[in-house]
Amino acid sequence: MSRSPLSLPSLTLALCWLALLCLTTSPAHGAIAIADAPRELNLSPRVSLLEDAERIYDIDALLTGGERLPWRPSRQETLNFSFSESAWWVRFELTNDTSAPARRLLELAMPLHDYLDAWVADPAGTIVKSWRTGDRRAFGSRPVVHRTFVLPISLPPGETRSVILRLDSHDGLFDATPLYLMDDAGFLAKAQRELMAFSLYFGALLALLAYNFLLYLALREHTLLLYAAYLGTFFVLMFTARGFAFQYWWPQWPTFNNQLVPLNIGLFALTLTLFSDSYLNLRRHVPRLSRGLQGLAALCLLSALPALWGHYAWVFRVMIPGFIVLSTLWLGVAVWRSCRGEVLARIYLVAWCVLLVGISLYFLRVAGVLPYNVVTEYAVQVGSGLEFMLLSLGLAWKINQLKNDKLSAERATHDMQRIANQRLEEQVVARTRELERANRKLASLARTDPLTGLFNRRQFGARLEAELEYRRCTGRPLLFAVMDIDAFKAYNDTYGHQAGDAVLVRVAELLTERFQRPGDQLFRLGGEEFGLLLEADSCEAGYQELERFRESLERLAIAHRASELGVVTASFGLVACEDFACIVDADSLYLQADQAMYEAKARQRNRIVTRHFCAQDSSERA
């Protein structure tokens, strides 16, 4: 029996090679039906990729013979080529499986992408739309005015369109590139969310920067100026990295926009070091370490200078580890000073732990170690916001300490030379302060009750007369109540006057808690008697407010053995004035409320009696 020229092993090997060829030359993903797609679709894991290491392909070659090229399916949630000398092609298909024309927006959500060329082709291979943009081209090259790259794709009903992107870099540095497909409404919602979040973030940074700079102008504290410089470099860095600077500040200067990013990172490292050195007073404690850290920060800045001549990938390869080393050293300094019990170092440590985690996540994402996601993308913003607030708190504490130390040093230096004058000045200052305190105390006593802090009887007459005049003009009813603590004399006899004073203070505090509307005014009229001028539109509303207070007082459960209820209670007389023609003066109003209060006491206390001023009728409510 003759042997077949194609043996079984060779046939198996051929089939394996054929299968491998199919896997490497055919895109793994079919067309995306827009009717089934969500409003915001992440395209990164659904596209096909083609690496063009020699940059030999063009769009014509891909349209005519693209199926024979070594396309491979993307397995990334976010496209991230990191440091790569190749150009990269991205391909996917969209199908409009509806009966109406449709439009979708393709967003490459990374503002710092050097070159982006895009084409839309029909099934026949004819290009129907193309774009050439990128952050190394003028901002006007973008079809949609937005900080990221947004491409509008029109889809006729029932047709399929191929979308091909070419991503290239200036010198081999790619940043992570999220790829989203959205309808108009989805893009608008996403853009509005991002704009609001970034507006709040950058607005807070600017407010903090302006505040610290103005504070520096007022105090001339060097640390404040360094903090303002540090905030300024960080603001420009974030504003540029997020694409806002290119959109709003220099849309015609793409080269400058790219140069500014590494230069700003270098300036940020330098201002960070200078501020931290001043903040922790490292130069005084360890001058050699201070000079070493400043030298390392200067090297970070110098390593960014080649970006002026167009070298970026090399710059970031050097700056990323250099900045991590610098940050780690500062973190170690903060730990060391914290272990020595410095409060300021502990605040700094907490603040920088938060920020350094965010910065490390971002750089590791740029280096391709970590994937692109919400955490790695926005960790710097979240961490820096918390860090700036904590540093501001520590800076305020430091300034206060420095001022105190400076004052103490000045006093110690000039004590011997000015001892006689100082004693005289101290006596004058002491007497002046005593006089000022006495004047303030007299003024306070003239207006308020010294025990409870409420308005006193003298203020009662003047304020009630003014309120009567106001109500006559406006026609609104006036509600005034007199409150008297029940069996207070018996309380003093039982528990002592000191305990009685404590009850008066607690009742006054409860009054202040319950009656806080702008029109409410509270008075201590004498002894255990209080006056309440209520901001209410009707007698019923005023009664409800008093009833809630009466119940709150009873719930305090202040023990009172001489009371029938066993706790401290109060009786109220409430007068509602609606006809101001029959009101003579404030004393008449007080007399009516006082009589209503005594009527409440005559009816077994712990109740409210209301009375209309002119009608001479009254009603009781317990």
C-alpha positions in Angstrom: 0.0 0.0 0.0 1.5 3.3 -1.1 1.9 6.2 1.5 0.0 9.4 0.9 2.3 12.3 0.1 0.6 14.4 2.9 1.1 12.5 6.2 -1.2 12.9 9.2 1.3 14.8 11.3 2.0 17.3 8.5 -1.7 17.7 7.9 -2.3 18.5 11.6 0.6 21.0 11.5 -0.8 22.7 8.5 -4.3 23.0 10.1 -2.8 24.5 13.2 -0.9 27.1 11.1 -4.1 27.9 9.2 -6.0 28.4 12.4 -3.3 30.6 13.8 -3.3 32.6 10.6 -7.0 33.2 10.8 -6.8 34.3 14.4 -4.0 36.8 13.7 -5.3 38.2 10.4 -9.0 38.5 11.1 -10.6 41.0 13.4 -12.2 39.2 16.3 -15.2 41.5 16.7 -18.2 41.9 14.5 -20.1 45.1 13.6 -21.6 47.0 16.6 -25.3 47.5 16.2 -26.1 51.0 17.5 -29.7 50.1 18.3 -28.5 47.6 21.0 -25.6 49.7 22.2 -26.0 51.6 25.5 -25.9 55.4 25.6 -22.2 55.3 26.6 -20.3 52.3 25.2 -16.7 51.6 26.0 -15.2 50.6 22.6 -11.7 49.7 23.8 -12.3 45.9 24.3 -14.4 45.7 21.0 -11.9 47.1 18.5 -9.1 45.5 16.5 -5.5 46.7 16.6 -2.7 46.8 14.1 0.8 47.7 15.1 2.7 49.6 12.4 6.2 49.5 13.6 7.8 50.7 10.4 4.9 53.1 9.5 4.5 51.5 6.1 0.7 51.3 6.0 -1.7 54.0 4.7 -5.5 54.1 4.6 -5.6 52.9 1.0 -3.7 49.7 1.9 -6.0 49.1 4.8 -9.2 49.6 2.8 -8.0 47.4 -0.1 -6.1 44.6 1.6 -6.7 45.2 5.3 -8.1 41.7 5.9 -4.7 40.2 5.1 -2.9 42.3 7.6 -2.1 41.0 11.2 -5.0 42.6 13.0 -5.5 41.4 16.5 -8.4 41.9 18.9 -8.0 44.4 21.7 -8.1 42.9 25.2 -7.8 46.2 27.0 -10.5 48.0 28.8 -8.6 51.2 27.8 -6.2 51.5 24.9 -2.7 52.0 26.4 0.4 51.6 24.3 2.6 53.4 26.9 6.2 53.8 25.5 6.0 52.6 21.9 7.9 53.6 18.8 5.2 52.2 16.6 2.1 53.8 15.1 -1.2 52.0 15.9 -4.2 51.4 13.8 -7.6 50.9 15.4 -10.6 49.5 13.5 -14.2 48.7 14.2 -17.6 48.7 12.4 -20.9 50.3 13.2 -24.3 49.2 11.9 -27.4 51.3 11.8 -30.0 48.6 12.2 -32.8 51.1 12.5 -35.0 52.7 9.8 -33.9 56.3 10.4 -30.5 58.1 10.0 -28.4 58.1 13.1 -25.4 59.9 14.5 -23.0 58.8 17.0 -20.1 60.6 18.7 -16.7 58.8 19.0 -14.7 60.3 21.9 -11.0 59.6 22.5 -11.1 60.8 26.1 -7.4 61.7 26.4 -6.5 65.4 25.7 -2.8 64.7 25.3 -2.7 62.5 22.2 -0.2 63.7 19.7 -1.6 62.6 16.3 -5.0 61.3 15.5 -6.1 60.5 11.9 -9.6 59.0 11.4 -11.6 57.7 8.4 -15.1 56.5 7.9 -15.7 54.2 5.0 -18.7 52.5 3.5 -18.9 48.8 2.6 -17.5 49.5 -0.9 -14.3 50.9 0.7 -15.1 54.5 -0.2 -14.1 57.1 2.3 -17.1 59.2 3.3 -15.5 61.2 6.1 -12.0 61.9 7.4 -10.3 64.0 10.0 -6.7 64.9 10.9 -6.3 66.2 14.4 -4.4 65.7 17.6 -2.8 67.9 20.3 0.2 68.6 18.1 -2.2 70.2 15.6 -4.1 73.4 16.0 -7.2 73.1 18.2 -9.3 74.2 15.2 -8.6 70.9 13.5 -11.1 69.2 15.9 -14.6 68.7 14.4 -16.2 69.2 17.8 -15.0 72.0 20.1 -14.1 70.0 23.2 -11.1 69.4 25.4 -10.9 65.8 24.2 -11.2 64.4 20.7 -14.8 64.0 19.6 -15.7 62.7 16.1 -19.2 62.8 14.7 -20.1 59.7 12.7 -23.3 59.7 10.5 -24.9 56.4 9.8 -27.6 56.0 7.0 -30.5 53.7 7.9 -29.7 50.0 7.4 -26.0 50.5 6.5 -22.7 49.7 8.0 -19.7 52.0 8.3 -16.1 51.0 9.0 -14.2 53.4 11.3 -10.4 53.4 11.1 -8.1 55.4 13.4 -4.4 55.9 13.2 -2.8 56.8 16.5 0.8 58.1 16.5 3.1 59.9 18.9 5.8 62.5 18.5 8.6 60.4 19.9 7.2 57.2 21.3 5.1 58.3 24.3 1.4 57.3 24.4 -1.0 58.0 27.2 -3.9 55.8 28.0 -6.7 56.5 25.6 -10.3 55.7 26.6 -12.6 55.1 23.6 -16.3 55.8 24.0 -19.2 55.7 21.6 -22.2 57.9 22.6 -25.3 59.4 21.2 -25.7 63.2 21.4 -27.7 63.1 24.7 -25.2 60.7 26.3 -22.2 62.9 25.3 -23.9 66.0 26.5 -24.7 64.5 29.9 -21.1 63.2 30.2 -19.6 66.5 29.2 -21.8 68.4 31.7 -20.9 66.1 34.5 -17.2 66.5 33.8 -17.4 70.3 33.4 -19.2 70.7 36.7 -16.7 68.5 38.5 -13.7 70.2 37.0 -15.2 73.7 37.5 -15.6 73.0 41.2 -12.1 71.6 41.4 -10.3 74.3 39.5 -12.4 77.0 41.2 -11.4 75.7 44.6 -7.7 75.7 43.6 -7.9 79.2 42.3 -9.7 80.4 45.5 -7.1 78.8 47.7 -4.2 80.2 45.6 -5.7 83.8 45.7 -6.4 83.5 49.4 -2.8 82.4 50.3 -1.2 85.0 48.0 -3.3 87.8 49.6 -2.4 86.4 53.0 1.3 86.6 52.0 0.9 90.2 50.9 -0.6 91.0 54.3 1.7 88.9 56.5 4.9 88.7 54.3 5.3 85.1 55.4 7.7 83.3 53.0 6.0 80.0 53.4 2.7 81.4 52.1 4.4 82.6 48.9 5.9 79.2 48.3 2.6 77.6 48.9 0.9 79.9 46.4 3.7 79.1 43.9 3.2 75.4 44.5 -0.6 75.7 44.0 0.0 77.8 40.8 2.2 75.2 39.2 -0.1 72.4 40.1 -3.1 74.3 38.8 -1.5 75.0 35.4 -0.3 71.4 35.2 -3.8 70.0 35.8 -5.4 72.6 33.6 -3.1 71.7 30.8 -3.2 67.9 31.3 -7.0 67.9 31.2 -7.0 69.8 27.9 -8.6 73.0 29.1 -5.4 75.2 28.6 -5.2 74.2 24.9 -8.9 74.8 24.4 -9.1 78.2 26.1 -5.6 79.7 26.5 -3.5 78.9 23.5 -5.5 76.9 20.9 -3.0 78.0 18.1 0.1 76.9 20.0 0.1 73.1 20.1 3.9 72.8 20.4 3.9 75.1 23.4 1.1 73.1 25.0 3.1 69.9 24.8 6.3 71.5 26.1 4.4 72.9 29.1 3.4 69.6 30.5 6.9 68.2 31.4 8.2 71.7 32.2 5.3 72.1 34.7 6.0 68.7 36.2 9.6 69.9 36.8 8.4 73.2 38.3 5.9 71.3 40.4 8.7 69.1 41.8 10.8 72.2 42.6 8.0 74.3 44.2 6.9 71.2 46.1 10.4 70.8 47.5 10.8 74.5 48.4 7.4 74.6 50.0 7.9 71.4 52.0 11.4 72.5 53.1 9.9 75.7 54.5 6.8 74.0 55.8 8.7 71.4 57.8 11.6 73.8 58.6 14.0 71.2 57.4 16.8 73.6 56.7 17.1 74.4 60.4 16.9 70.7 61.5 18.9 68.9 58.8 20.5 71.4 56.4 22.4 68.8 54.4 19.3 66.8 53.7 17.5 70.0 52.8 20.2 70.9 50.2 20.1 67.3 48.8 16.4 67.3 48.3 16.5 70.7 46.6 19.3 69.5 44.3 17.2 66.4 43.4 14.2 68.7 42.6 16.4 70.9 40.5 17.5 67.8 38.5 13.9 66.9 37.9 13.4 70.4 36.5 16.6 70.1 34.4 15.5 66.7 33.0 12.4 68.4 31.6 14.4 70.9 29.5 14.9 68.5 26.5 11.1 68.8 26.0 11.9 72.3 24.5 13.7 70.5 21.7 11.0 68.0 21.1 12.2 65.1 23.3 9.3 63.8 25.4 9.5 60.0 25.8 13.1 60.2 27.2 12.0 63.0 29.5 9.2 61.0 31.0 11.4 57.9 31.3 13.7 59.9 33.5 11.2 62.1 35.3 8.8 59.4 36.4 11.3 57.5 38.6 13.0 60.7 39.6 9.7 62.2 40.9 8.8 58.9 42.7 12.2 59.0 44.4 11.8 62.6 45.4 8.2 62.0 46.7 9.4 58.9 48.6 12.2 60.9 50.3 9.7 63.6 51.4 7.4 61.0 52.7 10.3 59.5 54.7 11.2 63.0 56.1 7.5 63.4 57.1 7.5 60.0 58.9 10.8 60.9 60.7 9.6 64.3 61.9 6.2 62.8 62.9 7.9 60.2 65.0 9.6 63.0 66.8 6.2 64.4 67.8 5.8 67.4 65.4 2.2 68.2 64.9 2.9 70.0 61.6 4.8 66.9 60.2 1.9 64.7 61.1 -0.6 66.9 59.1 1.9 67.0 56.3 2.3 63.2 56.3 -1.5 62.6 56.1 -1.9 65.2 53.4 1.0 63.9 51.2 0.1 60.2 51.7 -3.2 61.0 50.0 -1.6 63.0 47.2 1.3 60.7 46.6 -1.0 57.7 46.2 -2.9 59.6 43.6 0.2 60.7 41.7 1.7 57.2 41.9 -1.4 55.7 40.4 -1.4 58.2 37.6 2.3 57.7 36.7 1.9 53.9 36.9 -1.0 54.2 34.5 1.2 56.3 32.1 3.9 53.7 32.4 1.4 51.0 31.4 1.7 49.1 34.7 -1.9 49.9 35.8 -5.0 50.0 33.6 -7.0 53.1 32.9 -10.1 53.4 35.1 -11.9 56.0 37.2 -9.5 55.5 40.1 -6.2 55.9 38.2 -7.6 58.7 36.0 -9.0 61.0 38.8 -6.9 59.9 41.8 -4.7 63.0 41.4 -7.7 65.4 41.6 -9.3 63.7 44.6 -6.0 63.3 46.4 -4.8 66.8 45.7 -8.1 68.4 46.8 -7.9 66.6 50.2 -4.1 67.4 50.4 -4.6 71.1 49.8 -7.2 71.4 52.5 -5.0 69.6 55.0 -1.9 71.6 54.1 -3.9 74.9 54.5 -4.9 73.8 58.0 -1.3 73.0 58.8 -0.1 76.2 57.3 -2.4 78.2 59.4 -1.1 76.4 62.5 2.5 77.0 61.4 2.0 80.7 60.9 0.4 81.1 64.3 3.3 79.2 65.8 5.9 81.3 63.9 4.3 84.5 65.0 4.3 83.4 68.6 7.9 82.3 68.4 8.9 85.6 66.8 7.1 87.6 69.4 8.7 85.6 72.2 12.2 86.1 70.6 11.7 89.8 70.2 10.6 90.2 73.8 13.6 88.2 75.1 16.0 90.3 73.0 14.7 93.7 74.1 13.7 93.0 77.7 16.8 94.3 79.2 16.9 97.5 77.1 13.3 98.5 77.5 12.3 97.0 80.9 11.2 100.3 82.4 9.2 101.4 79.4 7.7 97.9 79.0 6.5 97.9 82.6 4.9 101.2 82.1 3.3 100.1 78.8 2.1 96.9 80.4 0.4 99.0 83.2 -1.2 101.3 80.6 -2.4 98.4 78.5 -3.7 96.5 81.6 -5.6 99.5 82.8 -6.9 100.2 79.3 -8.0 96.6 79.0 -9.7 96.8 82.4 -11.5 99.9 81.4 -12.5 98.4 78.1 -13.8 95.3 79.8 -15.6 97.4 82.3 -17.2 99.5 79.5 -18.2 96.4 77.6 -19.6 94.8 80.8 -21.6 98.0 81.5 -22.9 98.1 78.0 -23.8 94.4 78.2 -25.5 94.9 81.6 -27.5 97.8 80.1 -28.9 95.5 77.4 -28.8 91.9 78.8 -29.5 90.0 81.9 -26.1 88.9 83.3 -27.3 85.5 84.4 -29.2 84.3 81.4 -27.9 86.4 78.6 -31.4 87.4 77.5 -32.6 91.0 77.0 -33.3 92.7 80.3 -36.3 94.6 81.5 -34.9 97.9 80.3 -34.6 96.6 76.7 -38.0 95.1 77.0 -39.8 98.4 77.1 -37.9 100.0 74.3 -38.1 97.0 72.0 -41.8 96.3 72.6 -42.6 99.9 71.8 -40.6 99.7 68.6 -42.4 96.4 67.7 -45.8 98.0 68.3 -45.0 100.9 66.0 -43.8 98.5 63.3 -46.9 96.3 63.6 -49.1 99.4 63.4 -47.5 100.2 60.1 -47.6 96.7 58.6 -51.0 95.6 60.1 -49.6 92.2 61.2 -50.8 90.8 64.5 -48.4 91.1 67.5 -48.1 88.1 69.9 -46.5 88.6 73.3 -46.3 86.1 76.1 -45.2 86.2 79.8 -43.8 83.0 81.2 -43.3 82.3 84.9 -41.6 79.2 86.4 -44.1 77.4 88.7 -43.4 77.3 92.4 -39.9 78.7 91.9 -39.7 80.1 95.4 -40.4 76.7 96.8 -37.7 75.4 94.5 -35.1 77.8 95.9 -36.2 77.0 99.5 -35.8 73.3 98.7 -32.6 73.2 96.6 -31.0 76.5 97.3 -30.5 79.7 95.3 -27.5 78.3 93.4 -29.6 75.5 92.0 -32.4 78.0 91.3 -29.9 80.1 89.2 -28.9 76.9 87.3 -32.6 76.3 86.5 -33.0 79.9 85.2 -30.0 79.4 83.0 -31.2 76.1 81.6 -34.7 77.5 80.9 -33.1 80.5 79.1 -31.0 78.1 77.0 -34.1 76.1 76.1 -35.9 79.3 75.1 -33.0 80.3 72.9 -33.0 76.8 71.3 -36.7 76.8 70.6 -37.2 80.4 69.4 -34.7 81.2 66.7 -36.7 83.0 64.1 -35.6 86.5 63.1 -38.6 88.1 64.8 -38.4 86.2 68.1 -37.2 88.3 71.0 -36.6 86.9 74.5 -36.5 88.9 77.8 -35.9 88.2 81.5 -38.3 90.5 83.2 -37.2 89.7 86.7 -36.9 86.7 89.0 -38.4 83.7 87.3 -40.4 85.7 84.9 -39.6 85.8 81.2 -41.1 87.7 78.3 -41.5 86.3 74.7 -42.1 88.4 71.6 -43.1 85.9 69.0 -42.8 85.9 65.2 -46.1 84.3 64.3 -49.0 85.3 62.1 -51.9 84.1 64.3 -52.8 83.4 67.9 -53.1 79.7 67.1 -49.6 79.6 65.6 -48.1 81.4 68.7 -50.0 79.0 71.0 -48.5 76.0 69.1 -45.0 77.4 69.5 -45.5 77.9 73.2 -47.1 74.5 73.7 -44.1 72.8 72.1 -41.8 74.8 74.4 -43.9 73.9 77.5 -43.7 70.2 76.6 -40.0 70.5 76.0 -39.5 72.1 79.4 -41.5 69.4 81.1 -39.5 66.7 79.2 -36.3 68.1 80.7 -37.5 66.5 83.9 -35.7 68.9 86.3 -36.6 67.5 89.7 -38.8 69.7 91.8 -40.2 68.0 94.9 -42.4 70.9 95.8 -44.2 70.7 92.4 -47.3 68.6 91.9 -45.8 67.0 88.8 -42.4 66.5 90.5 -40.5 68.4 87.8 -40.0 72.1 86.9 -42.9 73.5 84.8 -44.0 77.0 83.8 -47.2 78.9 83.2 -47.8 81.2 80.2 -50.0 84.2 79.4 -50.2 84.8 75.7 -51.7 88.0 74.3 -52.6 88.4 70.6 -53.0 92.0 69.4 -54.8 92.6 66.2 -56.6 95.9 66.8 -53.8 98.4 67.5 -56.2 101.3 67.9 -57.0 100.3 71.5 -53.3 99.7 72.5 -52.1 102.5 74.7 -48.5 101.4 75.3 -46.2 98.5 76.0 -47.1 98.5 79.7 -50.8 97.8 78.8 -49.7 94.9 76.7 -47.5 93.5 79.4 -50.3 93.9 82.0 -52.7 91.8 79.9 -50.1 89.1 79.3 -49.2 89.1 83.0 -52.8 88.8 84.0 -53.3 85.9 81.6 -50.2 84.2 83.1 -51.6 84.6 86.7 -54.8 83.2 85.4 -52.9 80.1 84.2 -51.3 79.8 87.6 -54.7 80.0 89.2 -55.8 77.1 87.0 -53.3 74.6 88.5 -50.2 75.9 86.6 -48.3 74.3 83.7 -50.6 75.6 81.0 -51.1 78.5 78.5 -53.9 81.1 78.7 -54.4 83.1 75.6 -56.1 86.5 75.6 -57.1 89.0 72.8 -56.0 92.4 73.9 -59.2 94.4 73.2 -61.9 91.7 73.4 -61.1 90.9 77.0 -61.8 87.3 76.4 -59.4 84.5 77.4 -59.1 80.8 76.8 -57.0 78.2 78.6 -55.1 75.4 77.1 -53.1 72.9 79.1 
